[in-house]
Amino acid sequence: MSKAPLTILLAAPRGFCAGVDRAIQIVETALERFGPPVYVRHEIVHNRFVVESLEAKGAVFVDELDQVPDGVPVVFSAHGVPKSVPAAAERRGLFYLDATCPLVSKVHREAERHHLEGRQVVLIGHAGHPEVVGTMGQLPEGAVVLVETVDDVARLDIADPERLAYATQTTLSVEETAGILASLQARFPRIAGPRREDICYATTNRQQAVKAIAPRVDAVLVLGAPNSSNSKRLVEVAKGAGCARAQLVQRAADIDWEELADVGRLGITAGASAPEVLVEEVIAAARERFAVAVEEIRTAHEDIVFKLPKALTPAGDSPA
């Protein structure tokens, strides 16, 4: 019996960004240089495939520093950590490597700058997300107030509206954030902002790419983890761009192919923490069921690379 035809539109850019590449490389290089085990506080990036691959090489993932024994290296995740975490590591004499994405670190430094200039900081983001916890933890209690929606903006009680600044989580929906920011600026016309936009280039590029394919397909699959903010935003963006049948899947095994039996054109993308091998796995699974033709739709080119910490260079420090 002949297979039904299926055209796959691949969004590009998709998958790993420079910050995720760097974070994974930090763990892998630490394992090569110092030997296992290397401890990692929280998931290095939000993707189980990546985490399990690093575990197989000798990485040990823990929730908090008190689970890290003395005398072993520990890595802080790409999402960033509150200042209390490296401070606690230093009190214990732990050798630590900070894998915080440089674009997240930029947000941290901006928040500090605003605080030093006497401004209260309004952070646009999702409560409980590790990046938000890390950014709020750069400043003293009460110096940062979190807003998630336009309604939150309306409820803000600001002591001095003339001394106010905003920052954003780097993995938000560009359009949703624009609405919240417009509300902030309408209510607080003198609010200061970042020197450069906080939402990172990779988040923006992946959202633009999925917008380009969503109106042209019957369904969209976003490869990513359920706790990945940027991956969940890609599903929302795809739906907003005209594809109601957009869904988040972690791997090919999670796909209900019967639900896609009537699909003639399928869009595929991947969040910034999902490796390309998972995209290839989905395409291979599709080929088992359909006569597949693949077309890549590219909306931007990326060539950004972030350097590893000095401690992992040949002349760097050692945990000994």
N, C-alpha and C positions, 0 to 999 in steps of 0.2 A: 504494500500500500504506500503510495507516494505521500511525502510529508507536506503539510500546509506551508506556504511561504510566510516568512517573517522578516521584516526589515528592522534592523536594530540601528537606532541613532545614538551614537556615543557622544556624550557631552565632553568637551575639552575646553579648559582644563578640568580635571577631576582628580580625586585621590590625594595622595601625600602632598603637603606643602613643605616649604623650607624649614619651618619650625618643628614639624613632626619628624622630618628626616634627621634634623640635628639631634632631637631628643632621643630617638632610637639609636643613632650613632654614638651618642654619649654612653648609653648603657652597654652597647656592644664593644666599644673601645675600652671601657672600664673593665669588662670581663676579660678581654684579651690581655690588657696590661697588668691587672692586679689578680686575675684569676677569680673563679667563683668561690663563695657566693658574693654577688653585689646586690645590696638591698635597694629597693625603690619604694619611696613613700607615695602611695596611691598608684593607680594605673598611670604608666608613663604617658600614654595617650589613651583616649577612649576607644579601644578596639580589642576584643577578646583574642582574635587571631594573633595580633601583634604581641599581646601580653603573654599568651601561651607559647609563642615562638621564642620569646626572651626567657621564659621560665625554663624551657628545654635546654637553653644554653647556660643556665645557672643563676639567673636573676630571681630574687625573692621579693615578692610584692607584699607590702604591709600597709596598714591603715595609718599608724602613727609611729613616731620615733621611739616610743618606749618598747616597741617590738623589735628594734634593731639592736643586736648585741654589740658590745665594744669591739673595736679592732677591725671592723669591716667597712668598706666604702658604702655610702648611701647616696642615692640620686633623688632629687626633687623633681616632680613631674613637670611636663611642658606647660601646665596651666598656671603655674606660679604658686607661691605659698605666702602666708602672712609672715611678717618679720619675726614673729615669735618662734617660728620653726628653725631657721638657721641659728637664732640666738640660743635655742635649747641644744642644738647640735654642738655649738661651740662650748657651751657649759660642760658638756659631756666629753669634749675632746674628740668628737667624731669627725672623720674625714668625709666631707660631703661635696657633691657636684650638683650644681644648679642647672637643670635642663629647661628652665623657664624660657618660653619663646621670646626672642628679643622684642617682638612687637607687643607682647604683654608687658614686658619690662618697661617699655616706653610709656605705657599707660600708668604704671606704678610711679615712674619718675614725674610724669605730668601731675598726678594727684599730689605728690609731695610738694611740687613747685607751687601749686595753688594753695596748699595748706600753709606753706611758709609765707606766702603773700597775704595770708589772713582770710582766705575764702573758704566757705563750706563747699564740699564737693557733692554733687548729685551724680550718682552712678546709675546709668541705664543698663540693666542686666537682669539675669534670672537668679532669684534667691536660691542659695544652696549650691550653685554651680561652683566647682573648685576655683575657677578663674575669678569669680566674684568674691569668694571668700578670701582669696589671696590679695586682690586689689583693696578690699576694705581693710584688710589686716596690715596695710602699709602705714595707716594713720591711726591716731588715738581713737578710742571709743567715742562715737558721736560725731566725728569729723566728716564721715561719709554717710549719706542717706541714699537708700536704694529705691529706684522706681522701675516698675516692670511694665506699666500701662499708662495710657493717657489719663485714666481715672486717678492713678497714683499721683500724677502731677497736680491735679486739681486739689488733692488733699494735703499737699505739702505745707508744712508750717515752718517757714524759714525766718530765723531771728533777724538777719540783715540781708534783704534781697539785693542790696547794692554790692555785697561781697559774696558772690556765688559763682561757681564754675561747674562744668559737667564733664564727665568722661563716660565711655561706653565699654561694655564687654566686646571683645574683638570678633566674636562669632555670631553676631546677631543678624537678623533679617535687615537688609539695607532699607527697604521701604517701611517696615514697621518702626524701625528706629527713627526714621525721618519724621514720622507722625508724632512720636513722643517728643522729639527734639523741637518740632514746631510748636507744640503746646508749651514746652519749657520757655522757649524764646518769647512766645506771646505773653506769658504770665510774668516772666522776669527778663525784660528787654536788655538788661545790662549783664546777663549771665556770660561768663567767659568760657571759651572752649579750648580744645587742644590745638596746637600749632598745625598738626596734620590729623586727618580723620583717624579715629581709633579702630573702626572696623577694618580688619586686615585685608590686604590685597587678595589673599587666597579665598577668603570668604566671599568677597565681592565678585571675583572672577568666576567662582563655581556657581554662584547664584545667577550671574549673567548667562553662563553657558546653559544652565538648565532652563532658563527663560527662552532661550533660542530653540530648544527642542520640544518643549512642552506643548505648544500649539500644533505641532506637526505629528504627534503620536497619539495612540489610543490609551497607553498606560506608561507610567514612569516607575522604574525601580531605582531607589537610592541605596547604594551599599554603605552601611554604617551601623554604628552601635546605638541602641536605644537611649544611652546616656550621653550621646554625642550631640552637643548643641548645634554645631554647624551642619550636621547631617539632618537633624530634625528640621532645621530651617530650610534645607533644600526641598524637603517634601512640601512644606508650606508654600515655598516659592513656585514649585511646579504646579500646585493646585491653583494658586493665584494667577498663573500665567496661562491657564486654560486646560490643564489636564487633571480632571477630578480623580482619576484612578492612579494617583501617585502614592507609593507606599515605601516604607523603610524596611529593608531586609538585611540581615547580617551576613548570610551566605546563601549559596545556591540551594542548599538543602532546606532552607526556610521558605522557598517559593512554592506557592500553590499553583502549579502549572495549569490545572483545570480551570482556575479562575481566569487564566490568560488565553484560553483556547480560542476565543473569538478575536484576539488581538492580531492585527496585521502589521502594525508599526509600534515598536517598543522602544522607549527611551531608557537609557542607562547612564547613571552617573555615580560618583562615589564621594563621600565626605572626606575632609582633609586628613582624617586619621585612618582611612581605609586603604590598604595596599592594592596595587593593580592586579595582583594575583587573584583577588576575589572577584574582580570584574571579569577576568579571563575565565574563571570557574563558572560564572553565570552564563557567559557566551557559550562555553562548551556544553553546559547543561541544555541550553536552548537548541544547540545543533543536534542533540540527541532526539529532539521532538519536532523540530521544524527545519525547513529548508531556509537557512539563514543567510541574509546579505547584510553586511555591516558597513555603515557610513559614519565617519567621525565628523562632528560639527564643532569647529574650533572658533572661539570668540576672543581668545587672548593667548599670548605666549608668556611663559614664566621662566626666568633664568636666575632667580634670587637664590643665593646660598649663604647660610649663616655659619660662622666659624665655631669650632669646638672650644670649650673652656681651656684656658692656658694650662691647667693642671693635667690635661690629656695630651699635651704636646710632648715631644721627646725630652725636653728639658723641664717638664712640669714637675709638680710635687708628687708625693706618694703618700699612701695612707700609713706607711710604716713610721 
